[in-house]
Amino acid sequence: MNLSLRLNVFVLRISILQLNTWAMLLGLSFNLYRLKHRQIFLRVSTVPDAFLDSKACSASINPNADANLVGNIS
């Protein structure tokens, strides 16, 4: 194995280590930010607000809206 190939492998290993270090630091800083600003991250629903609002409106207009979404059970 010649010297330039060894040097390339060494540089690649160092760059991977640096990338992993930056990724860990970024994750740590995000977790600290999330702990400091908990109010932003309290919402756990993944359903958009517009969908929830339209479903609530259709349920108030049609009380059997959930049955229509699931299908005819009877």
C-alpha positions in Angstrom: 0.0 0.0 0.0 1.6 3.3 -1.0 1.8 6.4 1.1 -0.9 8.4 -0.8 -3.5 5.7 -0.3 -2.7 5.5 3.4 -3.0 9.3 3.7 -6.4 9.2 1.9 -7.7 6.5 4.3 -6.4 8.5 7.3 -8.1 11.7 6.0 -11.3 9.8 5.4 -11.3 8.4 8.9 -10.7 11.8 10.4 -13.5 13.4 8.4 -15.9 10.7 9.5 -15.0 11.2 13.1 -15.5 14.9 12.7 -18.9 14.4 11.1 -20.0 12.1 13.9 -18.8 14.6 16.5 -20.8 17.4 14.8 -23.9 15.2 14.6 -23.7 14.4 18.3 -23.2 18.1 19.2 -26.1 19.1 17.0 -28.4 16.5 18.6 -27.3 17.5 22.1 -27.9 21.2 21.4 -31.3 20.4 20.0 -32.3 18.4 23.0 -31.1 21.2 25.3 -33.1 23.7 23.3 -36.2 21.4 23.5 -35.8 21.1 27.3 -35.6 24.9 27.6 -38.6 25.6 25.3 -41.0 22.9 26.3 -44.1 24.8 25.3 -43.3 24.6 21.6 -42.9 20.8 21.7 -46.0 19.9 23.9 -48.2 19.2 20.9 -47.8 15.6 20.1 -50.5 15.2 17.4 -49.3 14.7 13.9 -52.7 15.5 12.4 -52.8 19.0 10.9 -55.1 21.6 12.6 -57.0 22.2 9.4 -58.0 18.5 9.2 -59.1 18.5 12.8 -61.2 21.7 12.3 -62.9 20.3 9.1 -63.7 17.1 10.9 -65.2 19.0 13.9 -67.3 21.1 11.5 -68.6 18.1 9.6 -69.4 16.3 12.9 -71.4 19.3 14.1 -73.3 19.4 10.8 -73.7 15.6 10.4 -73.7 13.7 13.8 -73.1 10.4 11.9 -69.9 11.8 10.3 -67.6 9.2 12.0 -69.9 6.4 10.9 -69.6 7.7 7.3 -65.8 7.8 7.6 -65.6 4.2 8.8 -68.3 2.9 6.5 -71.7 1.4 6.9 -71.4 -1.0 9.9 -75.0 -2.4 9.7 
